[in-house]
């Protein structure tokens, strides 16, 4: 259950996201970091942190959408939907599942850096949900280092980092701070020139999220709630593929990822539970089941895709 203060913060900072033409990197930060909301029951008064729709001047950019540009429309699950599904489906913390923050320095190409910035954003949410303070700081540092290499370190201002460190033990304050990180990334990356970068960051975060969703089965054969997590994560796969297909002059890494994700989509659409979903108008996803053979096929493909990203 949410505390009353957490519920109020959710309403204030995290409105439902309707169909969008852009997969913002900030959106994925919101989606995964806010899994932690179901764990919020701190009695400590949160630091008062004002939110604003205006970014700090050091990251401010004018967004000029192109009305003539053909856009891909889809519905992103809200942050609260993701939080509910991961928490209620029984996902727990497994050490060493996330990408080693020390790996950030081995990513050389821009695509590799962008993808792994997304990977670390998903990891940050996973460790935050499970109150792994040191891991949170390590993931944040890896994100800052990669951002610095790509020229947008100003997203992580000294003031933001100070607030993050001072409030890391207070869940309510962290909800606000991490929502502001989403906001800052959105303002910076939704510039028309950075639309493709935003999509590539999202792709890394999505791959990491589906990888994490399989952690229980991978580590100890635990299938609890797995069909729910898989179904929800694959909900946005088609939209992601469409956005990647629209990337201007994609390099070989992006082309390879598109091919791999399309193969993954074919695999999953062939699962028996997905066929049941397609046939029925109303489906209780909590009752969906995945066979052991299907699970292994899914896990092997996800592991293969993820390894190509995190190994640089």
Secondary structure, DSSP 4 states (H G I P E B T S, - for coil): ---HHHHHHHHHH------BS---HHHHHHHHHGGGGGG----SPPPP----SSPPGGG-------TTS----B-PPPHHHHHHHHHHTT----TT-SPPGGGGGG--SHHHHHHHHHHHHHHHHHHHHTT-HHHHHHHHHHHHHHHHHHT-GGGS-HHHHHHHHHTTT-HHHHHHHHHHHHHHHHHHH-SGGGHHHHHHHHHHHHHHHHHHHTHHHHHH---TTHHHHHHHHHTTHHHHHHHHHT-TT--HHHHHHHHHHHHHHHHHHTSHHHHHHHH-SS--GGG----HHHHHHHHHHHHHHHHHHHT-
